[in-house]
Amino acid sequence: MRPRKIEERLKGLNSSGKKAVAWLIDPDKVKSTESLKNQIKEAIRLDLDFFFVGGSLIQENSIDSIVGLIKSLTTEIPVVIFPGNVIQFSEKADGLLFLSLISGRNPEFLIGQHVTIAPLLMKTKVEILPTGYLLIDSGAPTSVQYISQTIPLPNTKPDLSVATAFAGHLLGLQYFYVDAGSGAKNPVSSKIIHALKKHIPAPLIVGGGLNSLPKVKEAFTSGADLVVIGNGAEKNPGFLTEVLEYIAVFNLSLNVN
């Protein structure tokens, strides 16, 4: 029987109105293991909700070592694989976002790579999280767009995103990750986030282009349950601290009320 601890956390956010933050660590962008270790310790001190590990490219398969480093420092914060392809997996992780790129029409990312790794996942104890992945146009080409060879959904047409996500919901997907892509010029619009939150009865994860506190606040205000910080933390380690301090106050205010 697989553990369902991450499922409980994500669905708890969706039902309680509380917000959470995931820090996405791309192994290709780690310049110093010691520096990363110090950042991880600071994130633990500030009660980060999730570590995500993965990326679009991953030139060296260092997923396992990064996950191992995090797990050596904490067993309380879940480590979740955010895979860019089938080789991005580690038995040391707590969970795996089993992503289906439902915004695109490339069969490799809809179901193809999933079939390849399925025999391994039959045997693993890692928690599998069936997730509909929607790539949104950020105003400039992104790594995800290039690697997946798919056209992103327009950032100005919420109805298309809602129809896509609802189709995924009817197919049984339990979580939805709406993403403008790593280093996005523009984040996912508040109208899309609001529309998805209104019509899709599932935890909503939002990432891409969230490189300032006002942008993070807008994503949360619009309906995101969990935001993913990546490039912003890489370029400015203090940014993650700023976001986590904000979330701590926000969630505390809900307890008071």
C-alpha positions in Angstrom: 0.0 0.0 0.0 1.5 3.3 -1.1 1.6 6.1 1.5 -0.8 9.0 0.8 0.8 11.8 2.9 1.4 14.2 0.1 -2.2 13.7 -1.2 -3.5 14.5 2.3 -1.4 17.7 2.4 -2.5 18.9 -1.1 -6.1 18.1 -0.6 -6.0 19.7 2.8 -4.8 23.0 1.3 -7.7 22.8 -1.2 -10.3 22.4 1.5 -8.9 24.7 4.2 -7.9 27.8 2.1 -4.4 27.7 3.4 -1.5 28.3 1.0 1.8 26.5 0.5 5.1 26.9 -1.3 7.3 24.5 -3.2 10.9 25.3 -4.1 11.8 23.7 -7.4 15.5 22.7 -7.5 16.9 22.1 -11.0 20.0 20.0 -10.7 21.5 21.6 -13.8 21.4 25.0 -12.1 23.2 23.9 -8.9 26.6 25.6 -9.0 27.7 24.8 -5.5 26.6 21.8 -3.3 27.6 23.7 -0.2 25.6 26.8 -1.2 22.6 24.6 -2.0 22.9 22.8 1.4 22.8 26.2 3.2 19.7 27.2 1.2 18.0 23.9 2.0 18.7 24.4 5.7 17.2 27.9 5.6 14.1 26.7 3.8 13.7 24.0 6.5 14.0 26.6 9.2 11.3 28.6 7.6 9.0 25.6 7.2 8.9 25.2 3.5 6.0 23.0 2.5 7.6 21.0 -0.4 10.8 20.4 -2.2 10.4 19.8 -5.9 13.3 18.4 -7.8 13.6 18.2 -11.6 13.8 20.3 -14.8 13.2 20.3 -18.6 16.7 19.3 -19.6 18.9 17.6 -16.9 22.2 17.1 -18.7 23.5 15.0 -15.8 21.2 12.6 -14.1 21.9 14.0 -10.6 18.3 13.8 -9.4 19.2 11.0 -6.9 22.0 12.9 -5.3 20.0 16.1 -4.9 17.1 14.1 -3.4 19.5 12.3 -1.1 21.0 15.6 0.1 17.6 17.0 1.0 16.6 13.8 2.8 19.8 13.8 4.8 18.7 17.2 6.2 15.0 16.7 6.7 12.5 13.8 6.8 9.6 16.2 7.6 9.3 18.1 4.3 8.2 16.0 1.3 10.6 15.7 -1.6 8.6 15.4 -4.9 10.1 14.7 -8.3 8.9 17.1 -11.0 10.1 15.1 -14.1 11.0 16.6 -17.4 11.5 13.1 -18.8 11.3 9.4 -17.9 14.8 9.2 -16.4 14.1 11.8 -13.8 13.3 9.5 -10.9 14.6 8.5 -7.5 13.5 5.9 -5.0 14.7 8.2 -2.3 11.9 10.7 -3.1 8.6 10.9 -1.2 6.5 11.6 -4.3 6.4 11.8 -8.1 4.2 14.3 -10.0 3.0 11.9 -12.7 2.6 14.6 -15.3 0.4 14.4 -18.4 1.0 17.4 -20.6 -2.7 17.8 -21.5 -2.3 21.2 -23.0 -0.2 19.7 -25.8 -0.8 17.0 -28.4 2.6 15.3 -28.2 1.8 11.6 -27.4 5.2 11.2 -25.7 4.2 13.6 -23.0 0.6 12.7 -22.8 1.1 8.9 -22.3 4.3 7.7 -24.1 6.9 8.2 -21.4 4.4 7.1 -18.7 4.2 3.6 -20.3 8.0 3.4 -20.3 8.3 4.0 -16.5 5.1 2.2 -15.5 6.8 -1.2 -14.7 9.2 0.6 -12.3 6.3 2.5 -10.7 4.5 -0.8 -10.1 7.2 -1.8 -7.6 8.0 1.5 -6.0 6.8 2.9 -2.7 7.1 6.5 -3.9 3.7 8.2 -3.8 2.4 8.7 -7.3 0.4 11.9 -7.9 -1.6 11.9 -11.2 -1.3 15.5 -12.4 -2.6 17.3 -15.4 0.1 19.7 -16.7 -1.0 22.8 -18.5 1.6 24.9 -20.2 0.6 28.6 -20.6 2.1 31.1 -23.1 4.4 33.4 -21.2 5.2 35.8 -24.0 8.5 34.1 -25.0 9.6 30.6 -25.8 10.5 28.4 -22.8 12.6 25.3 -22.3 9.4 23.3 -21.6 7.9 24.4 -24.9 11.0 23.5 -26.8 11.6 20.1 -25.2 7.9 19.0 -25.4 7.4 20.4 -28.9 4.0 21.6 -28.0 2.1 24.9 -28.3 1.2 26.5 -25.0 -2.3 27.6 -24.2 -3.0 31.4 -24.7 -2.6 33.4 -21.5 -5.6 35.5 -22.5 -8.2 32.8 -23.0 -9.2 31.2 -19.6 -12.0 29.2 -21.3 -9.5 27.1 -23.1 -7.5 26.3 -20.0 -10.7 25.4 -18.1 -12.0 23.1 -20.8 -8.6 21.4 -21.0 -8.3 21.0 -17.2 -11.9 19.8 -16.9 -11.4 17.2 -19.5 -8.4 16.0 -17.5 -10.5 16.0 -14.4 -13.1 13.8 -16.1 -10.3 11.4 -17.1 -9.4 11.0 -13.5 -6.4 13.4 -13.0 -6.4 14.5 -9.4 -4.1 17.5 -9.4 -3.4 20.3 -11.8 -0.2 22.2 -12.4 -0.6 25.3 -14.5 2.8 26.6 -15.6 4.3 29.5 -17.6 7.6 27.7 -17.8 11.0 28.1 -16.2 12.2 31.7 -16.5 8.9 32.8 -18.0 8.6 36.4 -19.1 5.0 36.7 -17.8 3.4 34.4 -15.1 0.1 32.7 -15.6 -2.7 35.3 -15.7 -4.9 35.8 -12.6 -8.0 35.3 -14.9 -6.8 31.8 -15.8 -6.0 30.9 -12.2 -9.3 32.2 -11.0 -11.3 30.4 -13.7 -9.5 27.1 -12.9 -10.1 27.4 -9.2 -13.8 28.1 -9.8 -14.5 25.2 -12.1 -11.9 22.5 -11.3 -12.5 20.6 -7.9 -8.9 19.7 -7.4 -5.7 21.2 -5.8 -4.2 23.8 -8.1 -0.4 24.3 -8.4 0.9 27.4 -10.2 4.5 28.0 -11.4 6.6 30.0 -13.8 7.5 33.6 -13.8 6.8 34.1 -10.1 9.9 36.1 -9.3 8.5 38.8 -7.0 6.3 38.8 -3.9 3.5 40.8 -5.6 3.3 38.2 -8.3 3.1 35.4 -5.7 0.4 37.2 -3.8 -1.6 37.7 -7.0 -1.4 33.9 -7.8 -2.6 33.1 -4.3 -5.3 35.7 -4.3 -6.5 34.3 -7.7 -6.9 30.8 -6.3 -3.5 28.9 -6.3 -3.2 26.4 -3.5 0.5 25.9 -4.0 3.0 28.1 -5.8 6.3 26.9 -7.2 9.4 29.1 -6.9 12.3 28.2 -9.1 14.4 30.8 -11.0 13.5 33.5 -8.5 15.2 31.6 -5.7 18.2 30.7 -7.8 18.9 34.3 -8.7 17.9 35.7 -5.2 18.1 33.3 -2.3 16.4 35.9 -0.1 13.3 35.9 -2.3 12.3 32.4 -1.0 12.7 33.6 2.6 10.5 36.6 1.8 7.7 34.4 0.3 7.8 31.9 3.2 7.6 34.6 5.8 4.6 36.0 3.9 2.9 32.6 3.8 3.5 32.0 7.5 1.6 35.2 8.4 -1.2 34.5 5.9 -1.9 31.0 7.2 -1.7 32.2 10.8 -4.3 34.8 10.1 -6.7 32.0 8.9 -6.2 30.3 12.3 -7.0 33.5 14.1 -10.2 34.0 12.1 
